[in-house]
Amino acid sequence: MSRINNPATGREVGTGRRARADYTGGVYGSMLAASVVIGAGTLGSFPRTELVLLLLLTSVVFWAAHVHAQLFGARLMQRSLDRRTMLRVCREEWPIVKAAVPPAVGVAVSPLLGLDVQGALWLAVSVAVAGQVGWSVAAARRAGASRRLMTVTASVNLLLGLLIITLKIALTH
């Protein structure tokens, strides 16, 4: 099995069960999505389509950056980079993009819920924070963590999400 070092986590990842259980990208992608929404929300009113595109395109750019970092790191470690390795790294980092989809969908459907732009922003941030907590709990559960450790990781990620929400409130008031 081919293994390379994930520069973001310092862990080796490969094609086995451990690689499929690495949810780092999902947690990171959810935090990124919440941050994008917060940043966009401080700029005032804008079309929802712009926010949906900003969320999705930003996640794709960060996904590409993570893929590049992993592949570059593997190359520096003198490991060969074949097509299979490149595709595996692309797949392993895809949760960064997947995590941006639910907040983007929240923004897209917000008019159906009768929400104005500010309501759409709050919905997107809430969905992103919920995703962040969900990805972290899924990772802990997949790793066989105890309920206590799953609660700890959920709490830490919820606190990080609440910090992002606090920044939104501070920046917009």
Summary of the structure (lengths in Angstrom):
residues: 173
radius of gyration: 17.3
end to end distance: 52.6
largest distance: 55.0
contacts: 559
relative contact order: 0.17
helix: 76%
strand: 3%
